[in-house]
Amino acid sequence: MDIKTLAFYQRYAEAMTDTSEARRSAMISVIERAVPIGASVLDVGAGSGRDVAAMLELGLDAFAVEPSDAMRAKAMTLYPSLQGRLRSAMLPLSGNPFADIRPEGFDAVVCSAVLMHIDIHAIQSALASMVGVLCPATATDGMVPAALLLSVPFMEPSRLQGDRDFDGRRFHNHDLEHLRALLEDLGMELESAFASDAVIASTGTLWQTLVFRRRQ
């Protein structure tokens, strides 16, 4: 993550209160449908820790990584349950960030509102690094195939200033077919996809959610 983007999250963490975000994100309902209770999950780009804390409440064995020191500190303040479950890492992941606890990898990886900060030239390695920490379980193990859940925003180009949004964060609109093709090459198949334009009028952003499963 570049300096200007990190600086935004530093300011955001400093200004954040326990009411700055909705108590439950839209991603949680997707996770509930796609990931069985008891499964292990890695949240990549945890931000305030809201989603990973919610996953723990759902009965998931959830862990998270977040590159911003300020956001990790805020997450620990807001959600003490994340003790020992939140570490520093950014995309592309350099191996399994919880290899000492989950050497076999994770049943699911969640990455929400992160990929827009990744340059198109680095997106393939970012996706590959997330697929690389998924469990290699197959259908013969009697388990649900490992899943990768993505929430990707598409912002109206008129609201972007080059490759940045009005807050100064690096912001790239990624073509979903390109993401799908890259993940198919990595052995992942698209299971479901839907878009939400609930906030497009106010933010100019269309949110697109994708669920991929490891090919069997």
Secondary structure, 3 states (H helix, E strand, C coil): CCHHHHHHHHHHHHHCCCCCCCCCCHHHHHHHHHCCCCCEEEEECCCCCHHHHHHHHCCCEEEEECCCHHHHHHHHHHCHHHCCCEECCCCCCCCCCCCCCCCCCECEEEEECCHHHCCCCCHHHHHHHHHCCECCCCHHHCCCCCEEEEEEEEECHHHCECCECCCCCECCCCCHHHHHHHHHHCCEEEEEEEEECCCHHHHCEEEEEEEEEECC
